[in-house]
Amino acid sequence: MRISQLGVSAHGEFLVTSDILGQLNLFRYFRGEKSLKHIARSHEKWNPYQLCLFNETTILASTFDGDLWVCRNAPRGDADQERASLLTSAHINLNEAITWFETGSTPLDTWRKDPVAARFLKNVNSLSFALYSTVFGTVGIVTQIPQKLYELLLDLQESLIRLLESPEMPFKYRDWRGEQKDLQRLIDGDLLRRLSGLSKADIDTVLTGMTTVEKPKYEDLLDLLDWIHKLV
């Protein structure tokens, strides 16, 4: 590869870089062969300001505009294809550029006796996370959650946004995040915290608007949100 690489982040034997074209490249180091193999690249141009290799398949890329992209290593669709592709799986605009990432994991032994945690954390030993800071001094966290919990919260979030954007509500989600700031397939913890300020009638409306079959009850939802806030 003769294209200059600008950013870099490593995780174990994997390495991700950004080049002057604004694209991402994923490499793997083979210790036995003492060689570095180019295994995947993006075809979209994110022009990332900071990179974080969350794990061997997931990359966090932030831009000067405050966009945070989650990219995943997609399997090769064609056996003749030389490299896999890095595809966008989620996006949020934070309105602030991220300047620093640090990864880690949260052991879940202390949560085993919690009834809410036990429902969603079966066969899960730890959750990976990435801590970040921004140019304005904001500190945030991006954390991994089990698929079942993710699907429930995503459904809850979409129903909450529909309520908050209804004409009778003074609070507008889009105004809060800023014009042309979208949220795609990420759970926004700050947004879900708005539930605690809603009346029981409004929360019931949010629950009714969910499409999942196993909708949580009002009391169970409050317990779930309280547990999530403690977790992160």
Backbone hydrogen bonds in HBPLUS format (Angstrom, degrees):
<---DONOR---> <-ACCEPTOR-->    atom                        ^
c    i                          cat <-CA-CA->   ^        H-A-AA   ^      H-
h    n   atom  resd res      DA  || num        DHA   H-A  angle D-A-AA Bond
n    s   type  num  typ     dist DA aas  dist angle  dist       angle   num
A0020-ILE N   A0004-SER O   3.22 MM  16  6.10 140.2  2.39 163.6 165.4     1
A0006-LEU N   A0018-SER O   2.55 MM  12  5.53 159.0  1.60 158.3 166.3     2
A0007-GLY N   A0018-SER O   3.35 MM  11  4.96 153.2  2.43 122.2 129.9     3
A0018-SER N   A0007-GLY O   3.04 MM  11  4.96 145.4  2.16 123.1 126.9     4
A0009-SER N   A0016-VAL O   2.94 MM   7  5.40 141.4  2.09 153.4 160.4     5
A0016-VAL N   A0009-SER O   2.86 MM   7  5.40 168.3  1.87 163.8 167.9     6
A0011-HIS N   A0014-PHE O   2.93 MM   3  5.26 162.5  1.96 146.2 147.9     7
A0014-PHE N   A0011-HIS O   2.98 MM   3  5.26 163.1  2.01 129.1 131.4     8
A0029-TYR N   A0013-GLU O   2.77 MM  16  5.22 169.2  1.78 160.5 164.3     9
A0015-LEU N   A0027-PHE O   2.97 MM  12  5.03 158.2  2.02 138.2 139.2    10
A0027-PHE N   A0015-LEU O   2.66 MM  12  5.03 167.4  1.67 161.9 165.7    11
A0017-THR N   A0025-ASN O   2.87 MM   8  5.24 153.9  1.94 147.3 156.2    12
A0025-ASN N   A0017-THR O   2.85 MM   8  5.24 152.0  1.93 150.2 154.6    13
A0019-ASP N   A0023-GLN O   3.03 MM   4  5.72 155.5  2.09 156.8 164.7    14
A0022-GLY N   A0019-ASP O   2.96 MM   3  5.52 165.8  1.98 119.9 123.4    15
A0046-TRP N   A0022-GLY O   2.95 MM  24  5.50 129.2  2.22 163.9 151.8    16
A0047-ASN N   A0022-GLY O   3.19 MM  25  3.90 167.2  2.21 115.5 117.6    17
A0042-SER N   A0024-LEU O   2.91 MM  18  5.22 152.1  1.99 145.5 148.4    18
A0026-LEU N   A0040-ALA O   2.75 MM  14  5.01 174.4  1.76 146.9 148.5    19
A0039-ILE N   A0026-LEU O   2.89 MM  13  5.82 146.1  2.00 148.7 159.7    20
A0040-ALA N   A0026-LEU O   3.29 MM  14  5.01 151.9  2.38 139.3 137.1    21
A0028-ARG N   A0037-LYS O   2.88 MM   9  5.29 148.5  1.98 143.9 154.3    22
A0037-LYS N   A0028-ARG O   2.86 MM   9  5.29 170.9  1.86 151.9 151.4    23
A0030-PHE N   A0035-SER O   2.85 MM   5  5.41 167.9  1.87 166.5 169.9    24
A0034-LYS N   A0030-PHE O   2.69 MM   4  5.57 120.8  2.03 140.9 159.4    25
A0035-SER N   A0030-PHE O   3.20 MM   5  5.41 150.8  2.29 138.6 144.7    26
A0084-ALA N   A0039-ILE O   2.96 MM  45  6.22 162.3  1.99 152.3 146.7    27
A0041-ARG N   A0084-ALA O   3.21 MM  43  6.73 146.9  2.33 144.1 146.5    28
A0086-LEU N   A0041-ARG O   2.97 MM  45  5.37 152.0  2.05 116.3 118.1    29
A0049-TYR N   A0062-SER O   2.47 MM  13  5.59 160.3  1.51 149.1 157.0    30
A0050-GLN N   A0062-SER O   3.28 MM  12  5.28 156.1  2.34 128.1 133.0    31
A0062-SER N   A0050-GLN O   2.99 MM  12  5.28 167.9  2.00 152.6 156.6    32
A0052-CYS N   A0060-LEU O   2.84 MM   8  4.96 136.3  2.03 154.4 156.5    33
A0060-LEU N   A0052-CYS O   2.77 MM   8  4.96 171.0  1.78 154.6 157.8    34
A0054-PHE N   A0058-THR O   2.91 MM   4  5.40 121.2  2.27 135.8 151.2    35
A0055-ASN N   A0058-THR O   3.34 MM   3  5.33 159.5  2.39 138.6 139.5    36
A0073-ASN N   A0057-THR O   2.89 MM  16  5.03 147.4  2.00 141.7 149.3    37
A0059-ILE N   A0071-CYS O   2.80 MM  12  5.05 161.2  1.84 152.6 156.7    38
A0071-CYS N   A0059-ILE O   2.83 MM  12  5.05 169.5  1.84 153.9 157.5    39
A0061-ALA N   A0069-TRP O   2.95 MM   8  5.14 161.5  1.98 147.4 152.6    40
A0069-TRP N   A0061-ALA O   2.81 MM   8  5.14 175.8  1.81 153.5 154.8    41
A0063-THR N   A0067-ASP O   3.01 MM   4  5.34 144.6  2.14 146.3 154.0    42
A0066-GLY N   A0063-THR O   3.14 MM   3  5.51 165.0  2.17 112.6 115.9    43
A0094-LEU N   A0066-GLY O   2.81 MM  28  5.17 165.2  1.83 153.5 148.3    44
A0068-LEU N   A0092-ILE O   2.80 MM  24  5.41 160.5  1.83 170.2 177.0    45
A0092-ILE N   A0068-LEU O   3.07 MM  24  5.41 148.4  2.17 144.8 154.2    46
A0070-VAL N   A0090-ALA O   2.90 MM  20  4.97 164.7  1.92 145.1 141.5    47
A0089-SER N   A0070-VAL O   2.74 MM  19  5.60 178.1  1.74 163.2 162.7    48
A0090-ALA N   A0070-VAL O   3.34 MM  20  4.97 147.6  2.45 135.7 134.2    49
A0072-ARG N   A0087-LEU O   2.82 MM  15  5.42 158.8  1.87 154.6 158.9    50
A0087-LEU N   A0072-ARG O   2.91 MM  15  5.42 157.0  1.97 157.7 155.0    51
A0074-ALA N   A0085-SER O   2.82 MM  11  5.45 160.9  1.85 173.3 172.1    52
A0081-GLN N   A0078-ASP O   2.91 MM   3  5.15 155.4  1.97 108.9 117.1    53
A0091-HIS N   A0184-GLN O   2.91 MM  93  4.99 153.5  1.98 137.6 143.4    54
A0184-GLN N   A0091-HIS O   2.79 MM  93  4.99 177.3  1.79 154.9 155.6    55
A0135-VAL N   A0097-ALA O   3.00 MM  38  5.87 143.4  2.14 161.1 172.6    56
A0099-THR N   A0133-SER O   2.89 MM  34  5.97 160.3  1.93 144.8 151.3    57
A0133-SER N   A0100-TRP O   3.18 MM  33  5.47 146.7  2.30 139.0 144.4    58
A0102-GLU N   A0131-LEU O   2.83 MM  29  5.12 136.2  2.02 149.0 155.5    59
A0131-LEU N   A0102-GLU O   2.72 MM  29  5.12 162.4  1.75 162.5 156.9    60
A0104-GLY N   A0129-PHE O   2.99 MM  25  5.49 150.3  2.08 152.9 152.1    61
A0129-PHE N   A0104-GLY O   2.96 MM  25  5.49 160.8  2.00 141.0 140.0    62
A0106-THR N   A0127-LEU O   2.80 MM  21  5.21 157.1  1.85 143.5 150.3    63
A0127-LEU N   A0106-THR O   3.12 MM  21  5.21 152.6  2.20 133.4 140.3    64
A0108-LEU N   A0125-ASN O   3.21 MM  17  5.78 155.2  2.28 152.3 145.9    65
A0111-TRP N   A0108-LEU O   3.05 MM   3  5.37 154.0  2.11 109.8 118.0    66
A0112-ARG N   A0109-ASP O   3.37 MM   3  5.61 168.9  2.39 109.6 112.8    67
A0114-ASP N   A0111-TRP O   3.01 MM   3  5.30 153.0  2.09 110.8 119.4    68
A0118-ALA N   A0114-ASP O   2.90 MM   4  6.05 159.6  1.94 158.0 164.3    69
A0119-ARG N   A0116-VAL O   3.27 MM   3  5.47 137.1  2.46  99.0 109.9    70
A0120-PHE N   A0117-ALA O   3.09 MM   3  5.51 132.9  2.32 107.9 119.2    71
A0121-LEU N   A0117-ALA O   2.87 MM   4  5.70 142.1  2.01 162.5 173.8    72
A0124-VAL N   A0121-LEU O   3.25 MM   3  5.22 153.3  2.33 126.1 120.3    73
A0144-GLN N   A0128-SER O   2.83 MM  16  5.42 164.6  1.86 174.4 169.9    74
A0130-ALA N   A0142-VAL O   2.73 MM  12  5.17 149.7  1.82 149.9 160.3    75
A0142-VAL N   A0130-ALA O   2.89 MM  12  5.17 161.6  1.93 147.4 153.4    76
A0132-TYR N   A0140-GLY O   2.91 MM   8  5.33 164.1  1.94 146.7 146.4    77
A0140-GLY N   A0132-TYR O   2.92 MM   8  5.33 160.4  1.95 144.0 150.3    78
A0134-THR N   A0138-THR O   2.93 MM   4  5.26 136.7  2.12 143.5 154.4    79
A0137-GLY N   A0134-THR O   3.04 MM   3  5.27 164.7  2.07 113.5 115.6    80
A0150-TYR N   A0146-PRO O   2.90 MM   4  6.14 158.8  1.94 155.0 162.1    81
A0151-GLU N   A0147-GLN O   2.95 MM   4  6.16 164.2  1.97 155.7 158.0    82
A0152-LEU N   A0148-LYS O   3.22 MM   4  6.40 154.8  2.28 141.6 148.1    83
A0153-LEU N   A0149-LEU O   2.96 MM   4  6.19 168.5  1.98 156.7 159.2    84
A0154-LEU N   A0150-TYR O   2.86 MM   4  5.97 155.7  1.92 152.8 159.9    85
A0155-ASP N   A0151-GLU O   3.15 MM   4  6.21 158.5  2.20 140.1 145.3    86
A0156-LEU N   A0152-LEU O   2.98 MM   4  6.23 157.2  2.03 145.8 152.8    87
A0157-GLN N   A0153-LEU O   2.77 MM   4  5.92 158.2  1.81 147.1 153.0    88
A0158-GLU N   A0154-LEU O   3.00 MM   4  6.18 162.7  2.03 149.2 153.0    89
A0159-SER N   A0155-ASP O   3.11 MM   4  6.28 155.9  2.17 145.9 152.3    90
A0160-LEU N   A0156-LEU O   2.93 MM   4  6.15 151.2  2.01 146.9 155.5    91
A0161-ILE N   A0157-GLN O   2.91 MM   4  6.19 156.9  1.97 152.5 158.1    92
A0162-ARG N   A0158-GLU O   3.15 MM   4  6.36 155.7  2.21 141.6 147.6    93
A0163-LEU N   A0159-SER O   3.17 MM   4  6.47 151.1  2.26 142.3 149.6    94
A0164-LEU N   A0160-LEU O   2.91 MM   4  6.18 165.6  1.93 155.6 159.4    95
A0165-GLU N   A0161-ILE O   2.96 MM   4  6.04 135.7  2.16 145.8 156.1    96
A0166-SER N   A0163-LEU O   3.14 MM   3  5.30 164.2  2.16 108.6 112.8    97
A0169-MET N   A0166-SER O   3.08 MM   3  5.71 166.7  2.09 124.0 128.3    98
A0176-TRP N   A0172-LYS O   3.08 MM   4  6.31 151.3  2.16 148.0 156.1    99
A0177-ARG N   A0173-TYR O   3.04 MM   4  6.34 158.5  2.09 155.6 160.2   100
A0178-GLY N   A0174-ARG O   2.81 MM   4  5.77 126.3  2.10 136.2 151.2   101
A0191-LEU N   A0188-ASP O   3.10 MM   3  5.30 120.9  2.46  99.9 114.3   102
A0192-LEU N   A0188-ASP O   3.08 MM   4  6.47 161.1  2.12 155.7 160.6   103
A0193-ARG N   A0189-GLY O   3.13 MM   4  6.33 139.0  2.30 141.5 151.8   104
A0194-ARG N   A0191-LEU O   2.91 MM   3  5.47 153.9  1.98 113.5 121.8   105
A0195-LEU N   A0192-LEU O   3.06 MM   3  5.69 159.1  2.11 113.4 119.6   106
A0196-SER N   A0193-ARG O   3.17 MM   3  5.80 144.8  2.30 113.2 119.9   107
A0197-GLY N   A0194-ARG O   3.03 MM   3  5.45 150.4  2.12 109.3 118.1   108
A0198-LEU N   A0195-LEU O   3.09 MM   3  5.27 164.5  2.11 110.0 114.8   109
A0203-ILE N   A0199-SER O   2.98 MM   4  6.30 159.2  2.02 152.9 159.0   110
A0204-ASP N   A0200-LYS O   2.88 MM   4  6.07 153.9  1.95 146.2 153.4   111
A0205-THR N   A0201-ALA O   3.05 MM   4  6.30 143.0  2.19 136.7 146.7   112
A0206-VAL N   A0202-ASP O   2.97 MM   4  6.36 149.3  2.06 145.6 153.6   113
A0207-LEU N   A0203-ILE O   2.92 MM   4  6.25 161.6  1.96 152.9 157.3   114
A0208-THR N   A0204-ASP O   2.89 MM   4  6.07 154.4  1.96 144.9 152.1   115
A0209-GLY N   A0205-THR O   3.03 MM   4  6.20 141.5  2.18 139.9 149.9   116
A0209-GLY N   A0206-VAL O   3.12 MM   3  5.11 124.0  2.45  94.2 108.5   117
A0210-MET N   A0207-LEU O   3.23 MM   3  5.39 160.5  2.27 104.0 109.9   118
A0221-LEU N   A0217-LYS O   2.83 MM   4  6.02 151.1  1.91 156.6 164.8   119
A0222-LEU N   A0218-TYR O   3.21 MM   4  6.55 158.1  2.26 149.4 154.0   120
A0223-ASP N   A0219-GLU O   3.11 MM   4  6.39 158.1  2.16 147.3 153.2   121
A0224-LEU N   A0220-ASP O   2.90 MM   4  6.10 153.7  1.97 145.3 152.8   122
A0225-LEU N   A0221-LEU O   2.94 MM   4  6.18 166.6  1.96 156.9 159.2   123
A0226-ASP N   A0222-LEU O   3.01 MM   4  6.12 156.4  2.07 144.2 151.0   124
A0227-TRP N   A0223-ASP O   2.99 MM   4  6.20 153.1  2.07 144.9 151.8   125
A0228-ILE N   A0224-LEU O   2.97 MM   4  6.26 156.9  2.03 151.2 157.4   126
A0229-HIS N   A0225-LEU O   3.05 MM   4  6.26 159.7  2.09 148.5 153.2   127
A0230-LYS N   A0226-ASP O   3.19 MM   4  6.43 147.1  2.31 139.9 148.4   128
A0231-LEU N   A0227-TRP O   2.93 MM   4  6.15 146.0  2.04 144.9 155.0   129
A0232-VAL N   A0228-ILE O   3.17 MM   4  6.45 155.7  2.23 154.5 157.6   130
